[in-house]
Amino acid sequence: MKAIWNGTVIAESDDTVVVEGNHYFPKESLRDEYFTPARKHTVCPWKGLASYYTVTAGGRENRNAAWYYPRPLPGATQVADRVAFWHGVTVEA
């Protein structure tokens, strides 16, 4: 699977986990140069506290376009050390 933003592959892996329709990529599959930690945080009642990254590629910034759970709750261990995308980031086979 590939995560693509603004015509740039920002993550690629054959080992994604699908949860609630979102592909969670292993953190090591991210191309670090496109990711900047964001200040945004949200809470999911069953996964826990989410943190976000801003994605910048091809001269465009996509704030809070990637999220992850630094310490997922016990029922969400399948997303540990994984990152998912939204806000226009496409995921393709």
N, C-alpha and C positions, 0 to 999 in steps of 0.2 A: 504494500500500500504506500501511496505517496500523499503527503500533505502539501498543497500548493497555494501560494499567495502571490498575487501580482505577477504570475508567470514564472515564479521561482519555486523549485522544490525545496521546502524548508525542513522536511523530515521524510524518512523513507525506511520502511521495515516490513518484513514478512511475518512479524510477530506482534500484531495488534490484538487488543482485547476489546470487544464491543459491549458496551454497557449503555442502556437506554438510547440505543441508536447511534452512539458516538464511538468512534475508533480511538482507543487510547494507545498511543505509541510509546515504546520504551524511551526513557529520557536520553539514553545514549544514541538514539537514532536521530535526534534533533541536530540540525546544523547550527551550532551555537552562535555563529556570527549574526544570525537573524533575530535573536531573542534577547530581550532586556526585561529584567524583573519589573513588574508593575506594582503599584501600591494597593490595588484592588484585592478585596477578599470577600467571599460569600460563604454561606453555610448551607450545606445539604443535610437534611435530618438523618440520612442513613450513611452518607459517605464522610461527612465531617467538614472541616474548614478548607476551602479551596483558595489557592493562590493563583496569580495570573502572570502572564508574560505579554508584553507588547511585541508584535512582529513587525520588522522593518525589512523590506525587500524592494528592489527596483525603484528606490527613491520614494516609496510610500510607506507610511506608518499605519498599523492596524492595532489600535490600543485594546488591550485585554483580550486578544484573539485566541489565546491558548490558556488552558487552566490545568491545574494538577492539585493533588491532595498530598501535602508533605507528610501528614500522619493520618492516613485514612482510619476510619472507625473499623472495629473488628469485622463487621459484615461487608466491608468494601476492600478487603485486602487485594483483590484482583486489579485494582487501579494503583497500587503502590508503585512508585518510581515510574509512572506513566503520565503522558500529557495528551489532552484532547483539544480540539479546535472548533471554532465557530466564527461569526462575524465575517463571512465571505471566504474563509479558508476552505478550499475544496479538498476532499479526500477521494482519491481514485485508485483503482486497482492497477 
